[in-house]
Amino acid sequence: MSSTLKIIRWVAFALIAVLLLQIGFFAWHWYRGETSGSRFAQPVITTTGVADVGGPFSLVNHRGERVTQDTFKGKPTVYFFGFTHCPEVCPTTLFEMSQHLKDLGPDADRLNVVFVTVDPERDTPELLKTYMESFDPRIVALTGSPEEVTAAAKAFRVAYRKVPTEGGNYTMEHSASVTVTDAQGGFVSLIDYHEDKATALAKLKRAIRG
């Protein structure tokens, strides 16, 4: 066999080898794409259930009356958990809710607004009555025994704890979001602390209109 023919055969084998390597390379990447999901999107799993927020409770309002979750059924209800010795978040939220009620006009009477203390040791019905005089009179304040307050906070997925301060005093750390429920007590939405006024009002109107 001539040297020229040998060279041609060698080149042909080399080209075939390169072609096979390229085929293997693309096949490997295709396989990775198939198994990793980059070639075809994986199915998206979604849920349509209602959040498990809210539930049974038994507390006392600032007028000294025993109330339960059923007391507020029939109207959408806004719940906020806080305490009267709160320096900023609680009075600000209650002031904003008072303003929302004013902005809602006649629709405000179709909405309950409830303030639940997380500091029942200090927040008696008498103290709450005095405290609530600074806000819209339609807002109802609730307290109870420590066990009753704990049960209510748990039902609404509200976290809180007592934090000692100087001089033997204490303050309370707590969740700052407002919970909005429908007329049957089902969860509708949350209003975050200092949420945009227009957004908060839109959530309240949506709850009122069902």
C-alpha positions in Angstrom: 0.0 0.0 0.0 1.4 3.4 -1.1 2.2 6.0 1.5 -0.4 8.3 0.0 -3.2 5.8 0.4 -2.2 5.2 4.0 -2.3 8.9 4.7 -5.8 9.2 3.1 -7.1 6.3 5.2 -5.6 7.8 8.4 -7.3 11.1 7.7 -10.6 9.4 7.0 -10.4 7.5 10.3 -9.5 10.7 12.2 -12.5 12.5 10.7 -14.8 9.7 11.6 -13.4 9.7 15.2 -14.0 13.5 15.5 -17.6 13.1 14.1 -18.3 10.3 16.6 -17.0 12.5 19.5 -19.2 15.4 18.4 -22.3 13.1 18.3 -21.5 11.8 21.7 -21.0 15.3 23.1 -24.4 16.5 21.8 -26.1 13.3 23.0 -24.7 13.7 26.5 -25.9 17.4 26.7 -29.3 16.4 25.4 -29.6 13.7 28.0 -28.6 16.1 30.8 -31.3 18.5 29.6 -33.9 15.8 29.6 -33.1 14.6 33.1 -32.5 18.0 34.7 -35.7 19.5 33.4 -33.9 22.3 31.4 -35.3 20.9 28.1 -38.9 20.7 29.3 -40.4 22.6 32.2 -41.3 20.6 35.2 -44.9 20.6 36.3 -45.7 23.5 38.7 -47.6 22.4 41.8 -50.0 25.1 43.1 -52.5 25.1 46.0 -55.8 26.9 46.1 -56.7 26.4 49.8 -57.4 29.2 52.3 -54.7 30.0 54.8 -55.4 28.5 58.3 -55.5 31.8 60.1 -58.2 32.6 62.7 -60.3 30.4 64.9 -62.2 30.1 68.2 -61.5 32.4 71.0 -63.2 33.7 74.1 -62.2 37.2 75.5 -63.6 40.3 77.2 -64.0 43.6 75.4 -63.2 47.0 76.8 -66.8 47.4 78.0 -66.5 44.3 80.2 -68.5 42.0 77.9 -67.5 38.4 77.1 -67.2 37.9 73.3 -66.2 35.1 71.0 -65.3 34.7 67.3 -69.1 34.4 66.6 -69.6 37.9 68.0 -68.0 39.4 64.9 -69.4 37.1 62.3 -71.7 38.6 59.8 -69.2 41.3 58.9 -65.6 41.2 57.6 -63.3 41.7 60.6 -59.8 43.2 61.0 -57.7 41.9 63.9 -54.6 43.5 65.3 -52.6 42.2 68.2 -50.6 44.6 70.4 -50.5 46.3 73.8 -51.2 49.7 75.3 -47.7 50.3 76.5 -46.4 49.9 73.0 -44.4 53.0 72.1 -44.9 53.2 68.3 -46.2 50.2 66.3 -49.6 49.8 68.1 -50.7 53.4 68.4 -49.6 54.0 64.8 -51.5 51.0 63.5 -54.6 52.0 65.4 -54.4 55.5 64.2 -54.0 54.3 60.6 -57.0 52.0 61.1 -59.0 54.9 62.4 -58.1 56.9 59.3 -59.0 53.9 57.1 -62.5 53.8 58.7 -62.9 57.5 58.0 -61.8 57.0 54.3 -64.2 54.1 53.8 -67.2 56.4 54.6 -70.5 54.6 55.0 -68.8 51.3 54.1 -66.9 51.5 57.4 -70.0 50.4 59.3 -69.9 47.1 57.3 -66.5 46.2 58.9 -65.4 45.2 62.4 -62.0 46.3 63.7 -60.7 44.5 66.7 -57.6 45.2 68.8 -56.4 42.2 71.0 -53.9 42.8 73.7 -50.9 40.5 74.1 -50.3 42.0 77.6 -53.3 40.9 79.7 -51.4 41.4 82.9 -51.5 45.2 82.5 -54.3 45.7 79.9 -57.5 45.3 81.9 -60.8 46.2 80.4 -60.7 49.5 82.3 -57.3 50.5 80.9 -58.3 49.5 77.4 -61.4 51.6 77.6 -59.3 54.7 78.4 -56.7 53.8 75.8 -59.3 53.4 73.0 -60.6 56.9 73.5 -57.8 58.1 71.3 -59.0 56.1 68.3 -62.1 55.6 66.3 -65.0 54.5 68.7 -65.9 51.6 66.4 -62.7 49.8 67.2 -63.2 47.1 69.9 -60.4 46.2 72.3 -60.2 42.7 73.8 -58.3 41.2 76.7 -58.6 38.1 78.9 -56.6 35.7 81.0 -53.1 34.9 79.8 -54.3 31.5 78.7 -57.2 33.0 76.7 -54.9 35.5 75.0 -52.4 32.8 74.2 -55.1 30.7 72.6 -56.4 33.6 70.5 -52.9 34.6 69.4 -52.2 31.0 68.4 -55.4 30.8 66.4 -54.3 33.9 64.4 -50.7 32.8 64.1 -49.5 35.7 66.1 -46.2 35.5 67.9 -45.4 37.5 71.0 -43.1 37.4 74.0 -42.3 39.4 77.2 -39.0 41.2 77.2 -37.5 42.4 80.5 -36.3 46.0 80.6 -34.5 48.1 83.2 -36.0 48.8 86.5 -37.9 45.5 86.7 -40.3 46.5 83.9 -41.0 44.8 80.6 -42.1 45.3 77.1 -43.8 43.0 74.6 -42.4 41.9 71.2 -45.2 40.8 68.8 -46.2 40.3 65.2 -47.2 43.7 63.7 -49.4 42.6 60.7 -53.1 43.2 60.6 -55.3 40.2 59.7 -58.4 40.6 57.6 -61.1 38.0 57.6 -64.4 37.7 55.8 -67.9 37.7 57.2 -67.6 34.0 58.1 -64.3 34.4 59.8 -62.2 33.0 56.9 -58.8 34.5 56.1 -58.8 37.1 53.4 -55.4 38.9 53.6 -52.7 40.6 55.7 -52.0 44.3 55.9 -48.3 44.8 56.8 -47.1 47.5 59.2 -46.8 50.8 57.3 -48.3 49.3 54.1 -49.2 51.8 51.4 -52.5 53.5 52.3 -54.0 52.8 48.9 -53.1 49.1 49.0 -54.5 48.7 52.6 -57.7 50.4 51.7 -58.1 48.2 48.6 -57.8 45.1 50.8 -60.4 46.4 53.2 -62.8 47.2 50.3 -62.3 43.8 48.8 -63.2 42.2 52.1 -66.3 44.4 52.5 -67.5 43.6 49.0 -66.9 39.9 49.5 
